[in-house]
Amino acid sequence: MKSANLGFPRIGRNREWKKALEAFWSGKLEEQDLHAELKRIRLGNLKLQQDKGVEVIPVGDFTYYDHILDLAVMFGLIPQRFGYTGGTPDLSVYYAMARGNRDAAAFEMTKWFNTNYHYIVPELGELQPKLTRNQPLEAYREAKAELGIEGRPVIVGPYTFLKLSKGYSPDQLQAWIDRLLPLYIQVLQELAAEGAEWVQIDEPILCVSLSVEEIGQVSQIYNKLAQEVPGIKLFLQTYFEAVDHYKAVTELPVHGIGLDFVHDHGQNLQSIRELGFPQDKLLGAGLIDGRSIWRADLKSKLDVLNVLTEVISADRLLIQPSSTLLHVPFSAAGEQKLDPVLRGALAFAEEKLEELVLLAKAGQSGYEAISNEAAAVEQARQALQQSSARHREQVEAGIAGLASQPTSRPDSYAVRRGIQEKRWNLPLLPTTTIGSFPQTPEVRSARQKWRKGEWSNERYETFIQEQIAEWIKIQDDLGLDVFVHGEFERTDMVEFFGEKFAGFAFTANGWVQSYGSRCVKPPIIYGDVDWTAPITVAETVYAQSLTDKPVKGMLTGPVTILNWSFVRDDKSREEVAYQIALALRQEVEALEAAGIGMIQVDEPALREGLPLKREQWAAYLDWAVKAFRLSTSTVKNETQVHTHMCYSEFHDIIDSINALDADVISIETSRSHGELIGSFEENTYDKGIGLGVYDIHSPRVPSVEEMSVMIDRALNVLSPDQFWINPDCGLKTRKYEETVAALRVMVEATEQARSKYGK
């Protein structure tokens, strides 16, 4: 029985990876220095795993931006618009695909299964794949030469890669399998020739709801790989859920299979009990939660391991995390400012390596071999469970009385719409933004000085008001119709609210990668969530005092706060969502009482929380919609409730979006080239809606013509009377100049559209 890892955070102990990438993009770091710095981080990650005693170490999980983008580039799947002419693509092509440039729009970006990580979506189209380099081979060679590590190369499998790509029809999938398989075979053959014994092929797609026909295609792929590359052992890794077609998957001609025993709802373990496990394969037992920051209950994990050893001999077991550790922060060692009771219950990536080694030790030598460590873990877990933070009477009473809480507005949208139109008298195709404006170095520096105590509260408040006033004037000069205050006082849209609610804690360095170099520091929901005082009222009221145009109050919704936080593991996510919703409702009511008549409650992560199994969607969507409505349903008819959602794939949950009963919704669609618009050809949507007309993730400023195309496509299926025009997301990551330029173009495109569609 050995310990094994599946992947490690790329960003470095102190986000060195992020800083290097951004320095390179801004011209402050030469390319050779970028390569040297990323190599230092990459080898440091491997050395840490080696030093912790992990016996099977993955290589090739590191990336310069995104692992799916790496595959697209490695296979030469590069559209002509990026100027690629052949050979090994350089970094300018690679980063243009991820971020766009002056001449070419970036690839679409969307969520990685049901995580908070977002990957770059390959565009296949009419491209002909070819191998431009063998990155797994390069990673294997480097680890062996530099550290003497006989690593296990990692590559995302062909079926997952194709299922996550776009630009082909379902009936073309088989043709694409036939095109890609020879390249995978070449990669594996070259690894075998180099002496690699094992290769980890990640196929998390096997944990979604697949048909028998689709499983047949998977079988075809792995039969072909086994036939063509007999000299290497394939370790098929699944994660994030249970494998539905357990028998078919375990019969694939591979030498090992990794299963998730954390997020499988007990299904994987039940399948092993009922159907057994092949005697000629290794089992990677995903026992340590790769997505949670809580210390594992080692005794309960060992109980699962004991069940497995009744079916599988110990020498065929690998003790693994349930998924790559990409989704948790690097290390909890530096979190000395946290309450000791909370800190004692935490385990980030570095600590999870230790848990893997401990479990493997217990599996080899019995529980007594780790009894002292296990007892210490249990003591820390119980100390947190018994803390007063987890037993707030007011919150418990609110949850107990949920049945009596309002979850519907006073009247229907049809009634509210007329009341709101009379109050606001907005022009056709009203323009607005999603909420945030650029967080300049000056803004970040001011916040840091205030947090360190170098600035007084009064000085910081004055600075924030100056920023608000500047951007209210900019919005007025640009001719926008509905303003925002800019959120200059906020760091992260979830962290900001968590800092004001009871039940949240914040780390000093608990960063995780969201997309590209964008890192977030998720709050920790460790106790009962409660509202203690107004959070957003002062800044919003101040902004409104500077203009006659409406200023939206900006809140983050309960489901997004839940999904973008590390959540306590002693209560259901549903109950925690209701706690957050009841707290947010008090903030909504405080804004309305202060005279704010438009309130935006953003739910960009609503779809991210969807279970991987379709049969579980309805239950999740029911409570997610209920949580949103709990937070917004007590306002008057004349108060206009907005919401915003990120990324486009909403056609299959359009009924739930409608059920939110928001008066206006904005949805990010620009990177998907307006594909969501097709949903409204098949579904009736009668409320206000804005489909983002330009991509804020790219620094390029689109033309009036580009935005006009997006507007025209939307108005083919939506009424001009219900359509709003806005960017596709918040603007905090953009620079001042490009923000103003893009918004000016947006207003010009709107004016043209008003002339075209006006009555």
Secondary structure, DSSP 8 states (H G I E B T S, - for coil): -EEB-----SS-TTSHHHHHHHHHHTTSS-HHHHHHHHHHHHHHHHHHHHHHT-SB-EES---SS-HHHHHHHHTT---GGGT--SSS--HHHHHHHHH--SSS----EEE-TTSS-EEE--B-TT--------HHHHHHHHHHHHH----EEEEE-HHHHHHT-BSS-GGGHHHHHHHHHHHHHHHHHHHHHHT--EEEEE-GGGGS---HHHHHHHHHHHHHHHHH-TTSEEEEE--SS--SSHHHHHTSS-SEEEEESSSSTTHHHHHHHHH---TTSEEEEEEE-TT--B---HHHHHHHHHHHHTTS-GGGEEEEESS-GGGS-S-STT-TTS-HHHHTTB--HHHHHHHHHHHHHHHHH-GGGGHHHHHHHHHHHHHHHTSGGG--HHHHHHHHTGGGS--S-SS-HHHHHHHHHHHH---SS-B---SB----HHHHHHHHHHHTTSS-HHHHHHHHHHHHHHHHHHHHHHT-SSB--B-TT-SSTTHHHHTTSEEEE--SS--EEEETTEEE---EEEEEEE--S-SSHHHHHHHHTT-SS-BEEEEE-HHHHHHTSEE-SSS-HHHHHHHHHHHHHHHHHHHHHTT--EEEEE-TTTGGG--SSGGGHHHHHHHHHHHHHHHHTTS-TTSEEEEEE-SS--GGGHHHHHHT--SEEEE--GGGTTGGGGHHHHS---SEEEE--S-TTSS----HHHHHHHHHHHHTTS-TTTEEB--SS--TTS-HHHHHHHHHHHHHHHHHHHHHH--
